[in-house]
Amino acid sequence: MATVDFFTPIVDDPRDFGRIAAANALSDIYAMGARPLFALNLVAFPRAHLGTGVLEEIVRGAGEIAREAGIAIIGGHSIDDAEPKFGLCVIGEAVPDRIVRNSTARPGDVLVLTKPIGTGAISTALKRGVAEPHAVQAAVESMTTLNRAAAEAMLRAGASAATDVTGFGLLGHLREMVRGSRLAAVVRASAVPLLPTALGLAERGILPGGSKRNFDDVAGDVRWADAVPEPLRRLLCDAQTSGGLLIAVAPDRAQGLLAELRDAGLTAAEIGWLYEGPPGTITVEP
């Protein structure tokens, strides 16, 4: 299997940008329960304006994450472009009867999220010069954490379905899962782990344009309880970069999965469940 992902910088440090981009590109492979084999760099870079030293740091950061994943970056392609962009094409393999899809969840499954959300809000705050350093540090740490341990744990737990949480936000990716599985979902908003300051930023309207589009896009499929405050509603649609895995697992396997994820140092939480209801709909409770 093959996947590709690249984007413009969301942090100031070029090494961190490379690390985040590499971890993000690997996530699609892990979300399917697959193992990455190797990767190729994809580079767009304004050499005349930034100099090659910045690019070297970006590539160095990506290489660090690739080594952590146990793979080599064996080449790639670069172009001269006005705005820097970086990412990877990743090739992986999976045992056919163990591939985890985002369309095979079962009624009664529990939803487990393996990382906190809020990277879109924090990266937007960073661009506006209002991000708190400890929040940026927490976001970078989250975005550079591979989903490998989460993928291995979900396979051992016999997960029925999974997806990585990225640009469509938590509710957008969950809607894909319930549409494909012909199910409905309930999410407990208070159970969703959040990065530091993310909710406060949402209260101030500091969210990327993608998050706002996500919120509008899911409006017809989400039923909000009155007690869920507007900023939290917005944050549940926050566009993520290198987010965690959203895993559907049988209720009797959920606690074991959560224990293993937390033992691996992940901020994992049970955030809801699936049931036989109007396909593709989500109810968000307090």
C-alpha positions as semicolon CSV with decimal commas, in nm:
position;residue;x (nm);y (nm);z (nm)
1;M;0,000;0,000;0,000
2;A;0,109;0,358;-0,059
3;T;0,014;0,696;0,085
4;V;0,134;1,053;0,041
5;D;0,098;1,373;0,243
6;F;0,271;1,712;0,247
7;F;0,191;2,065;0,364
8;T;0,329;2,410;0,441
9;P;0,509;2,481;0,772
10;I;0,290;2,497;1,082
11;V;0,574;2,562;1,329
12;D;0,875;2,793;1,320
13;D;1,150;2,540;1,382
14;P;1,248;2,367;1,053
15;R;1,360;2,045;1,223
16;D;1,029;2,019;1,406
17;F;0,847;2,085;1,078
18;G;1,028;1,792;0,920
19;R;0,953;1,567;1,216
20;I;0,583;1,659;1,215
21;A;0,548;1,614;0,838
22;A;0,709;1,270;0,851
23;A;0,499;1,149;1,144
24;N;0,187;1,280;0,972
25;A;0,266;1,101;0,646
26;L;0,324;0,772;0,828
27;S;-0,013;0,791;1,006
28;D;-0,221;0,660;0,714
29;I;-0,012;0,342;0,711
30;Y;-0,048;0,290;1,085
31;A;-0,423;0,362;1,076
32;M;-0,470;0,059;0,851
33;G;-0,271;-0,165;1,081
34;A;0,010;-0,180;0,827
35;R;0,387;-0,162;0,858
36;P;0,585;0,108;0,674
37;L;0,869;-0,017;0,452
38;F;1,034;0,295;0,309
39;A;0,958;0,653;0,212
40;L;1,039;0,925;-0,042
41;N;1,081;1,295;0,035
42;L;0,857;1,550;-0,138
43;V;1,006;1,900;-0,130
44;A;0,900;2,241;-0,257
45;F;1,144;2,507;-0,143
46;P;1,238;2,872;-0,219
47;R;1,616;2,829;-0,230
48;A;1,687;3,192;-0,309
49;H;1,500;3,320;-0,004
50;L;1,562;3,066;0,272
51;G;1,890;2,899;0,183
52;T;1,970;2,531;0,189
53;G;2,050;2,524;0,562
54;V;1,680;2,543;0,646
55;L;1,601;2,261;0,407
56;E;1,877;2,049;0,556
57;E;1,714;2,086;0,899
58;I;1,371;1,991;0,762
59;V;1,513;1,679;0,599
60;R;1,715;1,597;0,910
61;G;1,400;1,609;1,123
62;A;1,215;1,380;0,881
63;G;1,506;1,139;0,888
64;E;1,491;1,120;1,266
65;I;1,125;1,016;1,258
66;A;1,190;0,769;0,976
67;R;1,463;0,601;1,180
68;E;1,230;0,587;1,479
69;A;0,976;0,414;1,254
70;G;1,245;0,169;1,141
71;I;1,247;0,273;0,776
72;A;1,478;0,446;0,531
73;I;1,404;0,750;0,317
74;I;1,550;0,627;-0,010
75;G;1,513;0,935;-0,229
76;G;1,250;1,181;-0,338
77;H;1,187;1,482;-0,556
78;S;1,228;1,858;-0,510
79;I;1,116;2,171;-0,693
80;D;1,190;2,540;-0,650
81;D;0,872;2,704;-0,518
82;A;0,777;3,037;-0,361
83;E;0,636;2,873;-0,046
84;P;0,805;2,582;0,135
85;K;0,620;2,252;0,143
86;F;0,737;1,917;0,270
87;G;0,608;1,566;0,317
88;L;0,659;1,201;0,235
89;C;0,531;0,928;0,009
90;V;0,526;0,615;0,225
91;I;0,513;0,255;0,107
92;G;0,389;-0,008;0,353
93;E;0,268;-0,364;0,377
94;A;-0,008;-0,540;0,568
95;V;-0,142;-0,890;0,611
96;P;-0,455;-0,885;0,391
97;D;-0,690;-1,033;0,651
98;R;-0,560;-0,795;0,920
99;I;-0,605;-0,466;0,736
100;V;-0,804;-0,224;0,953
101;R;-1,047;-0,013;0,750
102;N;-1,253;0,292;0,841
103;S;-1,579;0,135;0,717
104;T;-1,609;-0,188;0,915
105;A;-1,711;-0,075;1,264
106;R;-1,975;-0,278;1,451
107;P;-2,282;-0,177;1,653
108;G;-2,193;-0,148;2,020
109;D;-1,826;-0,073;1,955
110;V;-1,656;0,175;2,183
111;L;-1,464;0,472;2,036
112;V;-1,109;0,524;2,163
113;L;-0,901;0,831;2,072
114;T;-0,524;0,802;2,116
115;K;-0,411;1,168;2,113
116;P;-0,555;1,499;2,235
117;I;-0,693;1,744;1,979
118;G;-0,626;2,114;1,926
119;T;-0,318;2,128;1,700
120;G;-0,502;2,345;1,448
121;A;-0,588;2,605;1,710
122;I;-0,237;2,612;1,854
123;S;-0,062;2,631;1,517
124;T;-0,292;2,921;1,422
125;A;-0,210;3,095;1,749
126;L;0,160;3,047;1,672
127;K;0,119;3,211;1,330
128;R;-0,057;3,506;1,499
129;G;0,212;3,539;1,765
130;V;-0,022;3,463;2,057
131;A;0,064;3,098;2,134
132;E;0,191;3,009;2,479
133;P;0,527;2,828;2,468
134;H;0,413;2,535;2,681
135;A;0,116;2,480;2,450
136;V;0,338;2,484;2,142
137;Q;0,572;2,235;2,308
138;A;0,281;2,005;2,393
139;A;0,145;2,028;2,038
140;V;0,484;1,953;1,882
141;E;0,533;1,658;2,114
142;S;0,192;1,522;2,017
143;M;0,241;1,577;1,643
144;T;0,583;1,411;1,641
145;T;0,463;1,104;1,829
146;L;0,428;0,814;1,588
147;N;0,101;0,623;1,579
148;R;0,299;0,298;1,568
149;A;0,235;0,199;1,930
150;A;-0,134;0,281;1,891
151;A;-0,156;0,072;1,573
152;E;0,014;-0,226;1,734
153;A;-0,218;-0,204;2,037
154;M;-0,533;-0,184;1,824
155;L;-0,430;-0,493;1,628
156;R;-0,380;-0,688;1,950
157;A;-0,722;-0,566;2,070
158;G;-0,892;-0,684;1,750
159;A;-1,017;-0,338;1,650
160;S;-1,302;-0,350;1,400
161;A;-1,225;-0,013;1,238
162;A;-0,994;0,286;1,268
163;T;-0,897;0,614;1,109
164;D;-0,632;0,872;1,178
165;V;-0,761;1,214;1,280
166;T;-0,621;1,481;1,049
167;G;-0,754;1,760;0,831
168;F;-1,126;1,686;0,856
169;G;-1,116;1,707;1,237
170;L;-1,241;1,455;1,490
171;L;-1,607;1,472;1,389
172;G;-1,530;1,480;1,018
173;H;-1,327;1,160;1,035
174;L;-1,580;0,996;1,266
175;R;-1,854;1,080;1,016
176;E;-1,655;0,898;0,746
177;M;-1,639;0,595;0,974
178;V;-2,009;0,586;1,057
179;R;-2,113;0,654;0,699
180;G;-1,899;0,371;0,569
181;S;-2,012;0,136;0,847
182;R;-2,383;0,228;0,813
183;L;-2,398;0,322;1,181
184;A;-2,454;0,622;1,408
185;A;-2,231;0,749;1,688
186;V;-2,248;0,920;2,023
187;V;-1,956;1,133;2,141
188;R;-1,915;1,258;2,498
189;A;-1,757;1,600;2,448
190;S;-1,618;1,620;2,802
191;A;-1,429;1,292;2,749
192;V;-1,231;1,415;2,447
193;P;-0,873;1,499;2,554
194;L;-0,759;1,850;2,463
195;L;-0,416;2,005;2,426
196;P;-0,327;2,285;2,671
197;T;-0,490;2,624;2,592
198;A;-0,679;2,479;2,291
199;L;-1,024;2,544;2,437
200;G;-0,928;2,898;2,539
201;L;-0,808;2,967;2,186
202;A;-1,136;2,837;2,045
203;E;-1,321;3,067;2,284
204;R;-1,128;3,357;2,129
205;G;-1,205;3,237;1,776
206;I;-0,842;3,145;1,706
207;L;-0,895;2,852;1,471
208;P;-0,771;2,781;1,118
209;G;-0,997;2,827;0,819
210;G;-1,007;2,450;0,772
211;S;-1,160;2,404;1,116
212;K;-1,434;2,650;1,036
213;R;-1,509;2,473;0,708
214;N;-1,518;2,140;0,891
215;F;-1,774;2,275;1,136
216;D;-2,000;2,393;0,856
217;D;-1,953;2,069;0,661
218;V;-2,071;1,837;0,940
219;A;-2,360;2,060;1,047
220;G;-2,625;1,849;0,877
221;D;-2,508;1,524;1,039
222;V;-2,431;1,631;1,397
223;R;-2,689;1,674;1,672
224;W;-2,550;1,894;1,946
225;A;-2,680;1,875;2,302
226;D;-2,763;2,224;2,425
227;A;-2,516;2,187;2,712
228;V;-2,215;2,154;2,476
229;P;-2,066;2,506;2,454
230;E;-2,002;2,661;2,115
231;P;-1,619;2,682;2,150
232;L;-1,599;2,312;2,231
233;R;-1,822;2,233;1,934
234;R;-1,579;2,422;1,713
235;L;-1,278;2,246;1,865
236;L;-1,426;1,903;1,796
237;C;-1,404;2,002;1,429
238;D;-1,052;2,147;1,455
239;A;-0,834;2,047;1,160
240;Q;-0,554;1,831;1,300
241;T;-0,203;1,763;1,181
242;S;-0,052;1,426;1,275
243;G;-0,341;1,353;1,509
244;G;-0,408;1,027;1,685
245;L;-0,601;0,720;1,583
246;L;-0,976;0,694;1,634
247;I;-1,040;0,326;1,702
248;A;-1,364;0,127;1,713
249;V;-1,328;-0,174;1,942
250;A;-1,556;-0,420;2,121
251;P;-1,659;-0,301;2,470
252;D;-1,494;-0,597;2,644
253;R;-1,162;-0,509;2,478
254;A;-1,172;-0,134;2,541
255;Q;-1,023;-0,122;2,890
256;G;-0,736;-0,348;2,794
257;L;-0,667;-0,132;2,489
258;L;-0,676;0,187;2,694
259;A;-0,439;0,041;2,953
260;E;-0,190;-0,059;2,684
261;L;-0,210;0,281;2,514
262;R;-0,152;0,464;2,841
263;D;0,135;0,234;2,929
264;A;0,290;0,346;2,600
265;G;0,267;0,707;2,720
266;L;-0,030;0,806;2,506
267;T;-0,312;1,035;2,621
268;A;-0,584;0,791;2,522
269;A;-0,950;0,812;2,618
270;E;-1,282;0,641;2,556
271;I;-1,491;0,915;2,395
272;G;-1,813;0,748;2,278
273;W;-1,978;0,451;2,111
274;L;-2,151;0,329;1,796
275;Y;-2,505;0,200;1,751
276;E;-2,760;0,107;1,486
277;G;-2,911;0,445;1,412
278;P;-2,943;0,686;1,120
279;P;-2,630;0,606;0,917
280;G;-2,365;0,878;0,922
281;T;-2,511;1,077;1,210
282;I;-2,336;1,182;1,529
283;T;-2,489;1,294;1,858
284;V;-2,260;1,501;2,078
285;E;-2,343;1,494;2,448
286;P;-2,184;1,700;2,727
